[in-house]
Amino acid sequence: MGQVLAETVPAARLAILSGPSFAADVARGLPTAVTLAVADPGHGRALAEQLSGRNFRIYWTDDLIGTQLGGAVKNVLAIAAGIVDGRELGASAHAALVTRGFAELRRFSEAMGARTETLMGLSGLGDLLLTCGSTQSRNMSLGRALGQGQRLEDYLGSRRSVAEGVYTAAAVVSRAAQLNVDMPIASAVHAIVEGKLTVDAAIEALLSRPLKPEA
Amino acid sequence: MGQVLAETVPAARLAILSGPSFAADVARGLPTAVTLAVADPGHGRALAEQLSGRNFRIYWTDDLIGTQLGGAVKNVLAIAAGIVDGRELGASAHAALVTRGFAELRRFSEAMGARTETLMGLSGLGDLLLTCGSTQSRNMSLGRALGQGQRLEDYLGSRRSVAEGVYTAAAVVSRAAQLNVDMPIASAVHAIVEGKLTVDAAIEALLSRPLKPEA
């Protein structure tokens, strides 16, 4: 979106706010910490100081790419985390999935120009944790329905809200192929929502990958 | 423990298994992925291949320090995450706490000689996520009780299980001071379990730290 806005509103000074922040938590005044990405650090500091409140803490950065990619890619991984929950694969499998998914998010985003520190921060890891840990997330709920055996069309047909991750999965998988980045989890999500792979076959494929060193 | 064993059983070839794995999940045969730390990579591969099963996947590494520290420090952070839950501060605050806590875990462990990749893997981030995301964790349960206003002695007196994080907090805070590593969350946990800080004062102190850039 930053690139689109730079083309369409070239005079605007972009500031991108992202991070783990359910609207209901912010509205109730519960403690929240988020990332604000602004190209000029002085501008970032000024905005952060003006917009922060006692319980709404803004950390600024000049990494616009990393801040945006964390918020986008996490929606794809949340569908995968939802599938694990819907299939009742257990909390250990969920933690492993999110950890390996975060490695995919990092590989992809770094190849796109993001900085590691941003991805490990609030708009990356933080938002991933919130989204994958809560049923309030639309993408998790979609994944959970798929894991329980519902068909995508039936699920989407019954709601008015949009699960962004369905569309982001296609974009991410296509870009990852161009960049030669391996994303087995995102690819499995894409194949499942495209109807090209069953949930069981996807799980089987992920579990039968060759054993290897961790890093 | 690796250093203790190297001194006391010098002939042993150490292998350290750690990662997000509730015993109940493993016993039920649910998918689990863990880290095995062995100094010699060939030995690591051989052990991983012998010990892995279809649903129990072992990734090997030669980072013994990082593998051990992730499993230790996460218990301290789980107490903090439990306090956030017990105080009903919301899912957004919980995600922010775990994210900033993970930054402390990394700073501390890297200063101790751990590799970043290990900390971002199953025995680091993965175990942190599992422990901070589930009430099955003893440290989370302890934190939750503290967040709800119970006294530490009353809580510990009513159970037979040990919440390791209470003891690890003291060790980590002391070592972090020697290494000049800033760990505000771990320090707050230590002060709370020592009875030197109330939960409310700890939250107030964390929320009133100066605003700053994210990285």
HADDOCK unambig.tbl for C-alpha pairs under 7 A between the chains (distance, minus, plus):
assign (segid A and resid 20 and name CA) (segid B and resid 92 and name CA) 5.32 0.50 0.50
assign (segid A and resid 20 and name CA) (segid B and resid 95 and name CA) 6.44 0.50 0.50
assign (segid A and resid 20 and name CA) (segid B and resid 96 and name CA) 6.72 0.50 0.50
assign (segid A and resid 21 and name CA) (segid B and resid 92 and name CA) 5.09 0.50 0.50
assign (segid A and resid 22 and name CA) (segid B and resid 92 and name CA) 6.20 0.50 0.50
assign (segid A and resid 25 and name CA) (segid B and resid 90 and name CA) 6.27 0.50 0.50
assign (segid A and resid 25 and name CA) (segid B and resid 92 and name CA) 6.67 0.50 0.50
assign (segid A and resid 30 and name CA) (segid B and resid 89 and name CA) 5.79 0.50 0.50
assign (segid A and resid 30 and name CA) (segid B and resid 90 and name CA) 6.56 0.50 0.50
assign (segid A and resid 31 and name CA) (segid B and resid 89 and name CA) 6.65 0.50 0.50
assign (segid A and resid 31 and name CA) (segid B and resid 93 and name CA) 5.37 0.50 0.50
assign (segid A and resid 32 and name CA) (segid B and resid 92 and name CA) 5.83 0.50 0.50
assign (segid A and resid 32 and name CA) (segid B and resid 93 and name CA) 5.24 0.50 0.50
assign (segid A and resid 32 and name CA) (segid B and resid 96 and name CA) 6.95 0.50 0.50
assign (segid A and resid 33 and name CA) (segid B and resid 96 and name CA) 5.99 0.50 0.50
assign (segid A and resid 54 and name CA) (segid B and resid 207 and name CA) 6.73 0.50 0.50
assign (segid A and resid 55 and name CA) (segid B and resid 207 and name CA) 6.80 0.50 0.50
assign (segid A and resid 59 and name CA) (segid B and resid 211 and name CA) 6.63 0.50 0.50
assign (segid A and resid 59 and name CA) (segid B and resid 212 and name CA) 5.74 0.50 0.50
assign (segid A and resid 59 and name CA) (segid B and resid 213 and name CA) 5.13 0.50 0.50
assign (segid A and resid 59 and name CA) (segid B and resid 214 and name CA) 4.84 0.50 0.50
assign (segid A and resid 60 and name CA) (segid B and resid 212 and name CA) 6.88 0.50 0.50
assign (segid A and resid 60 and name CA) (segid B and resid 213 and name CA) 4.65 0.50 0.50
assign (segid A and resid 60 and name CA) (segid B and resid 214 and name CA) 5.55 0.50 0.50
assign (segid A and resid 61 and name CA) (segid B and resid 213 and name CA) 5.81 0.50 0.50
assign (segid A and resid 61 and name CA) (segid B and resid 214 and name CA) 5.89 0.50 0.50
assign (segid A and resid 89 and name CA) (segid B and resid 30 and name CA) 5.79 0.50 0.50
assign (segid A and resid 89 and name CA) (segid B and resid 31 and name CA) 6.64 0.50 0.50
assign (segid A and resid 90 and name CA) (segid B and resid 25 and name CA) 6.28 0.50 0.50
assign (segid A and resid 90 and name CA) (segid B and resid 30 and name CA) 6.54 0.50 0.50
assign (segid A and resid 91 and name CA) (segid B and resid 130 and name CA) 6.69 0.50 0.50
assign (segid A and resid 92 and name CA) (segid B and resid 20 and name CA) 5.32 0.50 0.50
assign (segid A and resid 92 and name CA) (segid B and resid 21 and name CA) 5.10 0.50 0.50
assign (segid A and resid 92 and name CA) (segid B and resid 22 and name CA) 6.20 0.50 0.50
assign (segid A and resid 92 and name CA) (segid B and resid 25 and name CA) 6.69 0.50 0.50
assign (segid A and resid 92 and name CA) (segid B and resid 32 and name CA) 5.82 0.50 0.50
assign (segid A and resid 92 and name CA) (segid B and resid 130 and name CA) 6.50 0.50 0.50
assign (segid A and resid 93 and name CA) (segid B and resid 31 and name CA) 5.36 0.50 0.50
assign (segid A and resid 93 and name CA) (segid B and resid 32 and name CA) 5.24 0.50 0.50
assign (segid A and resid 95 and name CA) (segid B and resid 20 and name CA) 6.45 0.50 0.50
assign (segid A and resid 95 and name CA) (segid B and resid 126 and name CA) 5.44 0.50 0.50
assign (segid A and resid 95 and name CA) (segid B and resid 129 and name CA) 5.91 0.50 0.50
assign (segid A and resid 95 and name CA) (segid B and resid 130 and name CA) 5.41 0.50 0.50
assign (segid A and resid 96 and name CA) (segid B and resid 20 and name CA) 6.74 0.50 0.50
assign (segid A and resid 96 and name CA) (segid B and resid 32 and name CA) 6.96 0.50 0.50
assign (segid A and resid 96 and name CA) (segid B and resid 33 and name CA) 5.98 0.50 0.50
assign (segid A and resid 96 and name CA) (segid B and resid 122 and name CA) 6.48 0.50 0.50
assign (segid A and resid 96 and name CA) (segid B and resid 126 and name CA) 5.81 0.50 0.50
assign (segid A and resid 99 and name CA) (segid B and resid 121 and name CA) 6.44 0.50 0.50
assign (segid A and resid 99 and name CA) (segid B and resid 122 and name CA) 6.45 0.50 0.50
assign (segid A and resid 99 and name CA) (segid B and resid 125 and name CA) 6.51 0.50 0.50
assign (segid A and resid 99 and name CA) (segid B and resid 126 and name CA) 5.31 0.50 0.50
assign (segid A and resid 117 and name CA) (segid B and resid 215 and name CA) 6.07 0.50 0.50
assign (segid A and resid 121 and name CA) (segid B and resid 99 and name CA) 6.44 0.50 0.50
assign (segid A and resid 122 and name CA) (segid B and resid 96 and name CA) 6.48 0.50 0.50
assign (segid A and resid 122 and name CA) (segid B and resid 99 and name CA) 6.44 0.50 0.50
assign (segid A and resid 125 and name CA) (segid B and resid 99 and name CA) 6.51 0.50 0.50
assign (segid A and resid 126 and name CA) (segid B and resid 95 and name CA) 5.44 0.50 0.50
assign (segid A and resid 126 and name CA) (segid B and resid 96 and name CA) 5.81 0.50 0.50
assign (segid A and resid 126 and name CA) (segid B and resid 99 and name CA) 5.30 0.50 0.50
assign (segid A and resid 129 and name CA) (segid B and resid 95 and name CA) 5.91 0.50 0.50
assign (segid A and resid 130 and name CA) (segid B and resid 91 and name CA) 6.68 0.50 0.50
assign (segid A and resid 130 and name CA) (segid B and resid 92 and name CA) 6.49 0.50 0.50
assign (segid A and resid 130 and name CA) (segid B and resid 95 and name CA) 5.41 0.50 0.50
assign (segid A and resid 207 and name CA) (segid B and resid 54 and name CA) 6.72 0.50 0.50
assign (segid A and resid 207 and name CA) (segid B and resid 55 and name CA) 6.79 0.50 0.50
assign (segid A and resid 211 and name CA) (segid B and resid 59 and name CA) 6.63 0.50 0.50
assign (segid A and resid 212 and name CA) (segid B and resid 59 and name CA) 5.74 0.50 0.50
assign (segid A and resid 212 and name CA) (segid B and resid 60 and name CA) 6.90 0.50 0.50
assign (segid A and resid 213 and name CA) (segid B and resid 59 and name CA) 5.13 0.50 0.50
assign (segid A and resid 213 and name CA) (segid B and resid 60 and name CA) 4.65 0.50 0.50
assign (segid A and resid 213 and name CA) (segid B and resid 61 and name CA) 5.82 0.50 0.50
assign (segid A and resid 214 and name CA) (segid B and resid 59 and name CA) 4.83 0.50 0.50
assign (segid A and resid 214 and name CA) (segid B and resid 60 and name CA) 5.54 0.50 0.50
assign (segid A and resid 214 and name CA) (segid B and resid 61 and name CA) 5.89 0.50 0.50
assign (segid A and resid 215 and name CA) (segid B and resid 117 and name CA) 6.06 0.50 0.50
